[in-house]
Amino acid sequence: MSILTIILNIFLPPVSVALNKGLGKDFIINVILTILGVLPGVIHAFYVTSK
């Protein structure tokens, strides 16, 4: 995992997921989680980008 990915995961989780996985179901799930709370979005972004 690069430094850029880590920074994007923390500050812009949906952008990080979109860059790594595209605009699919993972992106939509991350947007919803980020709207509900930033921490769940960040955790999901780290989970998705670490696969």
PyMOL Python script that loads the backbone (N, CA, C, O; Angstrom):
from pymol import cmd

cmd.read_pdbstr("""\
ATOM      1  N   MET A   1       0.856  -1.170   0.000  1.00  0.00           N
ATOM      2  CA  MET A   1       0.000   0.000   0.000  1.00  0.00           C
ATOM      3  C   MET A   1       0.906   1.239   0.000  1.00  0.00           C
ATOM      4  O   MET A   1       1.815   1.359   0.822  1.00  0.00           O
ATOM      5  N   SER A   2       0.645   2.136  -0.920  1.00  0.00           N
ATOM      6  CA  SER A   2       1.494   3.318  -1.040  1.00  0.00           C
ATOM      7  C   SER A   2       1.057   4.419  -0.067  1.00  0.00           C
ATOM      8  O   SER A   2      -0.031   4.371   0.506  1.00  0.00           O
ATOM      9  N   ILE A   3       1.916   5.385   0.097  1.00  0.00           N
ATOM     10  CA  ILE A   3       1.633   6.523   0.967  1.00  0.00           C
ATOM     11  C   ILE A   3       0.423   7.296   0.437  1.00  0.00           C
ATOM     12  O   ILE A   3      -0.411   7.754   1.218  1.00  0.00           O
ATOM     13  N   LEU A   4       0.329   7.441  -0.882  1.00  0.00           N
ATOM     14  CA  LEU A   4      -0.805   8.152  -1.474  1.00  0.00           C
ATOM     15  C   LEU A   4      -2.122   7.449  -1.153  1.00  0.00           C
ATOM     16  O   LEU A   4      -3.116   8.106  -0.846  1.00  0.00           O
ATOM     17  N   THR A   5      -2.134   6.133  -1.221  1.00  0.00           N
ATOM     18  CA  THR A   5      -3.343   5.377  -0.897  1.00  0.00           C
ATOM     19  C   THR A   5      -3.736   5.569   0.559  1.00  0.00           C
ATOM     20  O   THR A   5      -4.917   5.727   0.865  1.00  0.00           O
ATOM     21  N   ILE A   6      -2.770   5.558   1.452  1.00  0.00           N
ATOM     22  CA  ILE A   6      -3.050   5.747   2.871  1.00  0.00           C
ATOM     23  C   ILE A   6      -3.627   7.132   3.124  1.00  0.00           C
ATOM     24  O   ILE A   6      -4.594   7.273   3.872  1.00  0.00           O
ATOM     25  N   ILE A   7      -3.042   8.155   2.508  1.00  0.00           N
ATOM     26  CA  ILE A   7      -3.531   9.523   2.690  1.00  0.00           C
ATOM     27  C   ILE A   7      -4.943   9.665   2.135  1.00  0.00           C
ATOM     28  O   ILE A   7      -5.797  10.286   2.767  1.00  0.00           O
ATOM     29  N   LEU A   8      -5.195   9.094   0.957  1.00  0.00           N
ATOM     30  CA  LEU A   8      -6.545   9.157   0.390  1.00  0.00           C
ATOM     31  C   LEU A   8      -7.541   8.374   1.233  1.00  0.00           C
ATOM     32  O   LEU A   8      -8.690   8.794   1.371  1.00  0.00           O
ATOM     33  N   ASN A   9      -7.125   7.240   1.800  1.00  0.00           N
ATOM     34  CA  ASN A   9      -8.014   6.464   2.664  1.00  0.00           C
ATOM     35  C   ASN A   9      -8.462   7.277   3.869  1.00  0.00           C
ATOM     36  O   ASN A   9      -9.606   7.161   4.308  1.00  0.00           O
ATOM     37  N   ILE A  10      -7.584   8.081   4.394  1.00  0.00           N
ATOM     38  CA  ILE A  10      -7.905   8.849   5.596  1.00  0.00           C
ATOM     39  C   ILE A  10      -8.741  10.080   5.268  1.00  0.00           C
ATOM     40  O   ILE A  10      -9.731  10.349   5.948  1.00  0.00           O
ATOM     41  N   PHE A  11      -8.360  10.831   4.238  1.00  0.00           N
ATOM     42  CA  PHE A  11      -9.009  12.113   3.983  1.00  0.00           C
ATOM     43  C   PHE A  11     -10.155  12.039   2.969  1.00  0.00           C
ATOM     44  O   PHE A  11     -11.127  12.783   3.098  1.00  0.00           O
ATOM     45  N   LEU A  12     -10.065  11.172   1.977  1.00  0.00           N
ATOM     46  CA  LEU A  12     -11.100  11.040   0.941  1.00  0.00           C
ATOM     47  C   LEU A  12     -11.355   9.559   0.650  1.00  0.00           C
ATOM     48  O   LEU A  12     -10.948   9.055  -0.397  1.00  0.00           O
ATOM     49  N   PRO A  13     -12.022   8.867   1.562  1.00  0.00           N
ATOM     50  CA  PRO A  13     -12.199   7.423   1.379  1.00  0.00           C
ATOM     51  C   PRO A  13     -12.900   7.017   0.075  1.00  0.00           C
ATOM     52  O   PRO A  13     -12.454   6.061  -0.561  1.00  0.00           O
ATOM     53  N   PRO A  14     -13.978   7.697  -0.355  1.00  0.00           N
ATOM     54  CA  PRO A  14     -14.610   7.269  -1.610  1.00  0.00           C
ATOM     55  C   PRO A  14     -13.698   7.424  -2.836  1.00  0.00           C
ATOM     56  O   PRO A  14     -13.752   6.610  -3.759  1.00  0.00           O
ATOM     57  N   VAL A  15     -12.878   8.449  -2.842  1.00  0.00           N
ATOM     58  CA  VAL A  15     -11.960   8.647  -3.972  1.00  0.00           C
ATOM     59  C   VAL A  15     -10.939   7.514  -4.015  1.00  0.00           C
ATOM     60  O   VAL A  15     -10.613   7.007  -5.088  1.00  0.00           O
ATOM     61  N   SER A  16     -10.443   7.126  -2.864  1.00  0.00           N
ATOM     62  CA  SER A  16      -9.479   6.044  -2.800  1.00  0.00           C
ATOM     63  C   SER A  16     -10.074   4.732  -3.298  1.00  0.00           C
ATOM     64  O   SER A  16      -9.434   4.002  -4.054  1.00  0.00           O
ATOM     65  N   VAL A  17     -11.291   4.438  -2.876  1.00  0.00           N
ATOM     66  CA  VAL A  17     -11.957   3.213  -3.318  1.00  0.00           C
ATOM     67  C   VAL A  17     -12.232   3.275  -4.816  1.00  0.00           C
ATOM     68  O   VAL A  17     -12.064   2.273  -5.511  1.00  0.00           O
ATOM     69  N   ALA A  18     -12.647   4.418  -5.321  1.00  0.00           N
ATOM     70  CA  ALA A  18     -12.929   4.564  -6.749  1.00  0.00           C
ATOM     71  C   ALA A  18     -11.668   4.374  -7.584  1.00  0.00           C
ATOM     72  O   ALA A  18     -11.720   3.760  -8.650  1.00  0.00           O
ATOM     73  N   LEU A  19     -10.550   4.887  -7.120  1.00  0.00           N
ATOM     74  CA  LEU A  19      -9.308   4.731  -7.865  1.00  0.00           C
ATOM     75  C   LEU A  19      -8.820   3.283  -7.870  1.00  0.00           C
ATOM     76  O   LEU A  19      -8.228   2.836  -8.852  1.00  0.00           O
ATOM     77  N   ASN A  20      -9.060   2.553  -6.796  1.00  0.00           N
ATOM     78  CA  ASN A  20      -8.576   1.185  -6.708  1.00  0.00           C
ATOM     79  C   ASN A  20      -9.551   0.154  -7.279  1.00  0.00           C
ATOM     80  O   ASN A  20      -9.115  -0.815  -7.899  1.00  0.00           O
ATOM     81  N   LYS A  21     -10.842   0.338  -7.087  1.00  0.00           N
ATOM     82  CA  LYS A  21     -11.827  -0.673  -7.480  1.00  0.00           C
ATOM     83  C   LYS A  21     -12.807  -0.216  -8.543  1.00  0.00           C
ATOM     84  O   LYS A  21     -13.565  -1.035  -9.063  1.00  0.00           O
ATOM     85  N   GLY A  22     -12.815   1.064  -8.881  1.00  0.00           N
ATOM     86  CA  GLY A  22     -13.772   1.561  -9.859  1.00  0.00           C
ATOM     87  C   GLY A  22     -15.073   2.000  -9.200  1.00  0.00           C
ATOM     88  O   GLY A  22     -15.201   1.993  -7.975  1.00  0.00           O
ATOM     89  N   LEU A  23     -16.023   2.377 -10.025  1.00  0.00           N
ATOM     90  CA  LEU A  23     -17.303   2.890  -9.526  1.00  0.00           C
ATOM     91  C   LEU A  23     -18.335   1.774  -9.427  1.00  0.00           C
ATOM     92  O   LEU A  23     -19.390   1.833 -10.059  1.00  0.00           O
ATOM     93  N   GLY A  24     -18.029   0.778  -8.645  1.00  0.00           N
ATOM     94  CA  GLY A  24     -18.930  -0.354  -8.468  1.00  0.00           C
ATOM     95  C   GLY A  24     -19.592  -0.338  -7.109  1.00  0.00           C
ATOM     96  O   GLY A  24     -19.787   0.713  -6.500  1.00  0.00           O
ATOM     97  N   LYS A  25     -19.935  -1.540  -6.644  1.00  0.00           N
ATOM     98  CA  LYS A  25     -20.655  -1.658  -5.380  1.00  0.00           C
ATOM     99  C   LYS A  25     -19.799  -1.232  -4.191  1.00  0.00           C
ATOM    100  O   LYS A  25     -20.323  -0.689  -3.218  1.00  0.00           O
ATOM    101  N   ASP A  26     -18.479  -1.474  -4.258  1.00  0.00           N
ATOM    102  CA  ASP A  26     -17.611  -1.053  -3.154  1.00  0.00           C
ATOM    103  C   ASP A  26     -17.615   0.462  -2.991  1.00  0.00           C
ATOM    104  O   ASP A  26     -17.595   0.971  -1.871  1.00  0.00           O
ATOM    105  N   PHE A  27     -17.641   1.178  -4.109  1.00  0.00           N
ATOM    106  CA  PHE A  27     -17.687   2.638  -4.064  1.00  0.00           C
ATOM    107  C   PHE A  27     -18.986   3.131  -3.428  1.00  0.00           C
ATOM    108  O   PHE A  27     -18.975   4.027  -2.584  1.00  0.00           O
ATOM    109  N   ILE A  28     -20.105   2.534  -3.844  1.00  0.00           N
ATOM    110  CA  ILE A  28     -21.407   2.960  -3.312  1.00  0.00           C
ATOM    111  C   ILE A  28     -21.497   2.669  -1.818  1.00  0.00           C
ATOM    112  O   ILE A  28     -21.995   3.494  -1.052  1.00  0.00           O
ATOM    113  N   ILE A  29     -21.016   1.496  -1.403  1.00  0.00           N
ATOM    114  CA  ILE A  29     -21.014   1.157   0.019  1.00  0.00           C
ATOM    115  C   ILE A  29     -20.159   2.146   0.793  1.00  0.00           C
ATOM    116  O   ILE A  29     -20.533   2.576   1.885  1.00  0.00           O
ATOM    117  N   ASN A  30     -19.013   2.507   0.231  1.00  0.00           N
ATOM    118  CA  ASN A  30     -18.132   3.437   0.931  1.00  0.00           C
ATOM    119  C   ASN A  30     -18.735   4.828   1.027  1.00  0.00           C
ATOM    120  O   ASN A  30     -18.571   5.492   2.051  1.00  0.00           O
ATOM    121  N   VAL A  31     -19.423   5.285  -0.001  1.00  0.00           N
ATOM    122  CA  VAL A  31     -20.077   6.594   0.052  1.00  0.00           C
ATOM    123  C   VAL A  31     -21.132   6.605   1.153  1.00  0.00           C
ATOM    124  O   VAL A  31     -21.219   7.556   1.929  1.00  0.00           O
ATOM    125  N   ILE A  32     -21.932   5.543   1.215  1.00  0.00           N
ATOM    126  CA  ILE A  32     -22.970   5.461   2.250  1.00  0.00           C
ATOM    127  C   ILE A  32     -22.348   5.444   3.637  1.00  0.00           C
ATOM    128  O   ILE A  32     -22.814   6.147   4.534  1.00  0.00           O
ATOM    129  N   LEU A  33     -21.296   4.645   3.825  1.00  0.00           N
ATOM    130  CA  LEU A  33     -20.639   4.589   5.127  1.00  0.00           C
ATOM    131  C   LEU A  33     -19.997   5.922   5.502  1.00  0.00           C
ATOM    132  O   LEU A  33     -20.014   6.315   6.669  1.00  0.00           O
ATOM    133  N   THR A  34     -19.436   6.615   4.521  1.00  0.00           N
ATOM    134  CA  THR A  34     -18.814   7.908   4.806  1.00  0.00           C
ATOM    135  C   THR A  34     -19.867   8.947   5.173  1.00  0.00           C
ATOM    136  O   THR A  34     -19.620   9.803   6.022  1.00  0.00           O
ATOM    137  N   ILE A  35     -21.035   8.882   4.545  1.00  0.00           N
ATOM    138  CA  ILE A  35     -22.118   9.804   4.899  1.00  0.00           C
ATOM    139  C   ILE A  35     -22.607   9.531   6.314  1.00  0.00           C
ATOM    140  O   ILE A  35     -22.891  10.465   7.064  1.00  0.00           O
ATOM    141  N   LEU A  36     -22.708   8.255   6.683  1.00  0.00           N
ATOM    142  CA  LEU A  36     -23.172   7.895   8.024  1.00  0.00           C
ATOM    143  C   LEU A  36     -22.160   8.268   9.107  1.00  0.00           C
ATOM    144  O   LEU A  36     -22.535   8.560  10.243  1.00  0.00           O
ATOM    145  N   GLY A  37     -20.907   8.258   8.754  1.00  0.00           N
ATOM    146  CA  GLY A  37     -19.846   8.611   9.693  1.00  0.00           C
ATOM    147  C   GLY A  37     -18.510   8.431   9.006  1.00  0.00           C
ATOM    148  O   GLY A  37     -18.327   7.485   8.240  1.00  0.00           O
ATOM    149  N   VAL A  38     -17.590   9.312   9.265  1.00  0.00           N
ATOM    150  CA  VAL A  38     -16.316   9.269   8.559  1.00  0.00           C
ATOM    151  C   VAL A  38     -15.511   8.022   8.939  1.00  0.00           C
ATOM    152  O   VAL A  38     -14.878   7.416   8.075  1.00  0.00           O
ATOM    153  N   LEU A  39     -15.527   7.641  10.188  1.00  0.00           N
ATOM    154  CA  LEU A  39     -14.721   6.497  10.633  1.00  0.00           C
ATOM    155  C   LEU A  39     -15.116   5.186   9.938  1.00  0.00           C
ATOM    156  O   LEU A  39     -14.227   4.453   9.506  1.00  0.00           O
ATOM    157  N   PRO A  40     -16.407   4.862   9.812  1.00  0.00           N
ATOM    158  CA  PRO A  40     -16.738   3.640   9.066  1.00  0.00           C
ATOM    159  C   PRO A  40     -16.284   3.684   7.603  1.00  0.00           C
ATOM    160  O   PRO A  40     -15.894   2.662   7.038  1.00  0.00           O
ATOM    161  N   GLY A  41     -16.337   4.861   7.003  1.00  0.00           N
ATOM    162  CA  GLY A  41     -15.864   5.007   5.628  1.00  0.00           C
ATOM    163  C   GLY A  41     -14.378   4.785   5.507  1.00  0.00           C
ATOM    164  O   GLY A  41     -13.913   4.160   4.554  1.00  0.00           O
ATOM    165  N   VAL A  42     -13.625   5.293   6.471  1.00  0.00           N
ATOM    166  CA  VAL A  42     -12.175   5.112   6.465  1.00  0.00           C
ATOM    167  C   VAL A  42     -11.820   3.643   6.671  1.00  0.00           C
ATOM    168  O   VAL A  42     -10.956   3.106   5.979  1.00  0.00           O
ATOM    169  N   ILE A  43     -12.484   3.000   7.619  1.00  0.00           N
ATOM    170  CA  ILE A  43     -12.220   1.586   7.884  1.00  0.00           C
ATOM    171  C   ILE A  43     -12.535   0.747   6.649  1.00  0.00           C
ATOM    172  O   ILE A  43     -11.760  -0.137   6.285  1.00  0.00           O
ATOM    173  N   HIS A  44     -13.658   1.017   6.009  1.00  0.00           N
ATOM    174  CA  HIS A  44     -14.029   0.284   4.800  1.00  0.00           C
ATOM    175  C   HIS A  44     -13.026   0.536   3.679  1.00  0.00           C
ATOM    176  O   HIS A  44     -12.682  -0.390   2.944  1.00  0.00           O
ATOM    177  N   ALA A  45     -12.555   1.762   3.536  1.00  0.00           N
ATOM    178  CA  ALA A  45     -11.576   2.077   2.489  1.00  0.00           C
ATOM    179  C   ALA A  45     -10.290   1.302   2.708  1.00  0.00           C
ATOM    180  O   ALA A  45      -9.723   0.768   1.754  1.00  0.00           O
ATOM    181  N   PHE A  46      -9.813   1.228   3.959  1.00  0.00           N
ATOM    182  CA  PHE A  46      -8.603   0.447   4.226  1.00  0.00           C
ATOM    183  C   PHE A  46      -8.844  -1.027   3.947  1.00  0.00           C
ATOM    184  O   PHE A  46      -7.964  -1.705   3.418  1.00  0.00           O
ATOM    185  N   TYR A  47     -10.025  -1.536   4.294  1.00  0.00           N
ATOM    186  CA  TYR A  47     -10.343  -2.940   4.049  1.00  0.00           C
ATOM    187  C   TYR A  47     -10.360  -3.247   2.537  1.00  0.00           C
ATOM    188  O   TYR A  47      -9.784  -4.237   2.085  1.00  0.00           O
ATOM    189  N   VAL A  48     -11.024  -2.389   1.784  1.00  0.00           N
ATOM    190  CA  VAL A  48     -11.166  -2.633   0.342  1.00  0.00           C
ATOM    191  C   VAL A  48      -9.828  -2.487  -0.380  1.00  0.00           C
ATOM    192  O   VAL A  48      -9.512  -3.290  -1.258  1.00  0.00           O
ATOM    193  N   THR A  49      -9.054  -1.493  -0.031  1.00  0.00           N
ATOM    194  CA  THR A  49      -7.795  -1.277  -0.752  1.00  0.00           C
ATOM    195  C   THR A  49      -6.701  -2.239  -0.331  1.00  0.00           C
ATOM    196  O   THR A  49      -5.685  -2.342  -1.019  1.00  0.00           O
ATOM    197  N   SER A  50      -6.875  -2.945   0.777  1.00  0.00           N
ATOM    198  CA  SER A  50      -5.850  -3.896   1.197  1.00  0.00           C
ATOM    199  C   SER A  50      -6.026  -5.266   0.541  1.00  0.00           C
ATOM    200  O   SER A  50      -5.132  -6.106   0.642  1.00  0.00           O
ATOM    201  N   LYS A  51      -7.148  -5.512  -0.123  1.00  0.00           N
ATOM    202  CA  LYS A  51      -7.387  -6.794  -0.784  1.00  0.00           C
ATOM    203  C   LYS A  51      -6.514  -6.945  -2.009  1.00  0.00           C
ATOM    204  O   LYS A  51      -6.581  -7.966  -2.693  1.00  0.00           O
TER     205      LYS A  51
END
""", "prot")
cmd.dss("prot")
cmd.show_as("cartoon", "prot")
cmd.util.cbc("prot")
cmd.orient("prot")
